[in-house]
Amino acid sequence: MARGRPGRPSSPPAQEREDVVTAIAGALASERPHYSAFRRLSSTQMVAIYILISACLVALTIAPRVFASFCVATLATVFFAGSVYKAFVFLIGAAPGRHTTGPPIPDAELPIYTILVPLYRERDVLPVLLRALDAIDYPPDRLDIKLIAEDDDPETLEALASAPLASHVAVLRVPAVGPRTKPKALAVALTQARGAFVVVFDAEDQPEPMQLRMALQRFRELGSQTACLQARLNFFNARENWLTHLFALDYCLWFDALLRGLERIGAPLPLGGTSNHFRTETLIGVGGWDPYNVTEDADLGFRLAREGFKVRTLDSTTYEEAPTRLSAWLAQRARWIKGYLQTYFVHMREPRRLLRETGWRGVIALHFLLLGTAVGGLASPFLWAMFLGWVITGSGPLSGFTGGALLFVSLFGLVAGNALLIFLSLLAPLRRGWLALVPYALTVPLYWLLISLAAWRALIEFVFRPFYWAKTPHGLTRCPPQSRPGKTMERTP
């Protein structure tokens, strides 16, 4: 893609632009097919799934009660094991200890830093985005900001054309060809990155102003084997309604503790979709983002680990806008879970190779954090329905097989596992001092029911619309983006 005049869209011939983008979108699938989600399942995986489904159908026909009892007990046990794993990682991540930083890097030594911001139907948040970018504490002459717009998004393009863009801010137009995904837009923009380091921000993001400087100091401290730093994410509208409260709890658990715990035990980190800082050369060297994976972030975290690089966390927060409507939240969460399935099957194409490259820590993380999230969401409503039916009526699939032993296994797996996760949710916001979130942790079982709905939608999309990107609308919150929760989330004396 040719680079146009700074601050305005570039316009090479349409066919040339489309050909270039098509080549970029297909590069990973053609050069490193074992890392690409273009093909959902390998031949071996398809055969294994066929055999598994066939065996289940035969067992269900021959001995339905025994089979149902076995499934309930197995899934409940696995669910509890996943809860224990998360608790272990949480406690490791929540242990005291802060990142050390050296002296500030003088402005004269700061490298060029590329900021990539993919935009699609983001006209309403563009003014907020430009203010957030302007607030970043970094010399403008060493910033390379690329706002990535789509050719079929005239409203955003018109807003960009009339916006007062600085000379270090360029608009990159991407033709509407290939998979219509965020990672495709990022893959195209990466070919134009001038910086030695690159970071991704979303359109509504409010990064802390010093984040780029902090990232460079941490990169310098950790050395060249550290390829990526993941900043923390949370929401500036966390207090807007019940859904945003629970989403904020979710992020407190994931970004403030679990990722930090994975870092400390040496496991791969499934990246978040924004505020991940990369060494540009290393990112290009491992193939960049997969345009066909709708959780390109989680996939890239595992791929970096398999290539021998480290992903670490960064003690800086980027505040985002949480979806305030259930429909938007479900679409976004379904996309994430669908991407988890994509990522799981990509990295399990060669299990022995995965084990060799990431060790048991990587294999366990892949199963519990990615596959476990999807399977847990799919199975949870049925497990609870069967268990509660047994408790209430004393009959059903769980009765007459192993009696009290099976009841104990199911009770322990479901109730104790869920209780453990509720306890972690109670602890998660304490590190930020967001005490007002703590009571909402008692309602997380209702939130998990919504995750189950999203999981079933994700499975359907994985089969029929694997590359569909459900766009999350922004600019709908009633909270101004500058209103970061901070002390307003704390309990008043």
Stockholm file with secondary structure:
# STOCKHOLM 1.0

chainA/1-493         MARGRPGRPSSPPAQEREDVVTAIAGALASERPHYSAFRRLSSTQMVAIYILISACLVALTIAPRVFASFCVATLATVFFAGSVYKAFVFLIGAAPGRHTTGPPIPDAELPIYTILVPLYRERDVLPVLLRALDAIDYPPDRLDIKLIAEDDDPETLEALASAPLASHVAVLRVPAVGPRTKPKALAVALTQARGAFVVVFDAEDQPEPMQLRMALQRFRELGSQTACLQARLNFFNARENWLTHLFALDYCLWFDALLRGLERIGAPLPLGGTSNHFRTETLIGVGGWDPYNVTEDADLGFRLAREGFKVRTLDSTTYEEAPTRLSAWLAQRARWIKGYLQTYFVHMREPRRLLRETGWRGVIALHFLLLGTAVGGLASPFLWAMFLGWVITGSGPLSGFTGGALLFVSLFGLVAGNALLIFLSLLAPLRRGWLALVPYALTVPLYWLLISLAAWRALIEFVFRPFYWAKTPHGLTRCPPQSRPGKTMERTP
#=GR chainA/1-493 SS CCCCSTTSCCCCCHHHHHHHHHHHHTHHHHHCGGGCSSSSSCHHHHHHHHHHHHHHHHHHHHCHHHHHHHHHHHHHHHHHHHHHHHHHHHHHHHSSCCCCCCSCCCGGGCCCEEEEEECSSCGGGHHHHHHHHHTSCSCGGGEEEEEEEETTCHHHHHHHHHSCCCTTEEEEEECSCSCCSHHHHHHHHHTTCCSSEEEECCTTCEECTTHHHHHHHHHHHHCTTEEEEEEEEEETTTTSSHHHHHHHHHHHHIIIIIHHHHHHHTCCCCCCSSCEEEEHHHHHHTTCCCTTCTTHHHHHHHHHHHTTCEEEEEEEEEEECCCCSHHHHHHHHHHHHHHHHHHHHHHTSSHHHHHHHHHHHHHHHIIIIIIHHHHHHHHHHHHHHHHHHHHHHSCSTTTTSSTHHHHHHHHIIIIIHHHHHHHHHHHGGGGGTCGGGGGGGGGHHHHHHHHHHHHHHHHHHHHHCTTCCCCCCCSCCSSCTTCCCGGGGSCCC
#=GC SS_cons         CCCCSTTSCCCCCHHHHHHHHHHHHTHHHHHCGGGCSSSSSCHHHHHHHHHHHHHHHHHHHHCHHHHHHHHHHHHHHHHHHHHHHHHHHHHHHHSSCCCCCCSCCCGGGCCCEEEEEECSSCGGGHHHHHHHHHTSCSCGGGEEEEEEEETTCHHHHHHHHHSCCCTTEEEEEECSCSCCSHHHHHHHHHTTCCSSEEEECCTTCEECTTHHHHHHHHHHHHCTTEEEEEEEEEETTTTSSHHHHHHHHHHHHIIIIIHHHHHHHTCCCCCCSSCEEEEHHHHHHTTCCCTTCTTHHHHHHHHHHHTTCEEEEEEEEEEECCCCSHHHHHHHHHHHHHHHHHHHHHHTSSHHHHHHHHHHHHHHHIIIIIIHHHHHHHHHHHHHHHHHHHHHHSCSTTTTSSTHHHHHHHHIIIIIHHHHHHHHHHHGGGGGTCGGGGGGGGGHHHHHHHHHHHHHHHHHHHHHCTTCCCCCCCSCCSSCTTCCCGGGGSCCC
//
